[in-house]
Amino acid sequence: MSPRLASPAVKMTLAALAVAVASPVAAQSKINLSTVQSIGSVVTYIAQDKGYFKAEGLDVDIQLVSSAAQAVALLAQNELQVMEGGVSIGFFNALEKGMPMIMTSDRVSSPIGHKLIVRANLKGKITKVEDLKGLNVGTNAIASVTTYELGKLLAKHGVSLKDIELKQLGFPQMSPAMKNGALDATLNIPPFANAMEDAGDGFTIARVDDEVEPSPMTIAASFINTDWAAKNKDVVRRFFVAYVKATRDYCLAYHNGPNRKEVMEIALKNGLERSIEEIDKTEWTGRSMNGAVNMKSVMDQQAFYIEQGFVERATSEERMYTTEYVDYAVGKLGPAPAVNPASKLPGCR
């Protein structure tokens, strides 16, 4: 049909089709995602800033939260579709209550750079983990993964959480507490652990990466709302194609690959650290390049929390974790790329 002879109705239809073809954004699937501020979060920003989400037809709204505990209820209510955060007591209890969520991929696993640090003026008096009996030891939250790490560290040296005075403090408050004597030791994380030692406020007597088993220890993951996923399988698959691709970028940079500067600039641009120098010297956390979670580690954490009375009943591995979406992503993307051969760093391979 000649355009000159087309009816008004046909012209309107052709115009609508032209707009649809010219506007791929209109077809994008919306996903609300929450994450916490850390170097590990840069993976999500890589996928956003490098256009990986957009290429998969996704409009991802990234929301920063101070802890995953804030986001669990939002995920269960489908106000969030994807959540990045710690493998916490809140996760195990949410599953026990039947909330519609499941773990889908690794976000942080060994090496994690967590250290048991003792107050500086106790040097020479405290030389080993066993010497902490009866002393005040800090954790960021009684029911957090750092308490699990501390409990495992102590147990390896014949000490239990009952043998110490456990004190709850935020990571930024731990250095002042060490200085004024309120804390004798603390289980601390980067960048706070490094800053504490650099300032001369404490010294390391044990490293979680060296001593806590099973290893690699998975302490953070991505989670999805299962009700939403059941109705949007193709969207979830496309999300993880972009996510695993970005994870591989992170791991190449982690091993001082040629893209390290680019990844650091993305982290800086999105407010994950205050300067390129800080990002470069911070211990980057490890993760699986293909998103695999070490479920032996996760199940051990659940067993610990049950033993401590934080979780009432065990949840099965099948209810807790699915590999469906990262398996699909790896199938689409192919084998993981080789990392810098000169790198001796463990993890992120």
Secondary structure by P-SEA (a helix, b strand, c coil): cccccccaaaaaaaaaaaaaaacccccbbbbbbbbcccccaaaaaaaaaaccccccccbbbbbbbccccccaaaaaacccccccccccaaaaaaaaacccccccccccccccccccccccccccccccccccccbbbbbcccccaaaaaaaaaaaaacccccccbbbbbcccaaaaaaaacccccccccaaaaaaaaaaccccccccccccccccccccbbbbbcaaaaaacaaaaaaaaaaaaaaaaaaaaaaacccaaaaaaaaaaaacccccaaaaaacbbbbcccccccaaaaaaaaaaaaaaaccccccccccccccaaaaaaaaaaacccccccccccccccc
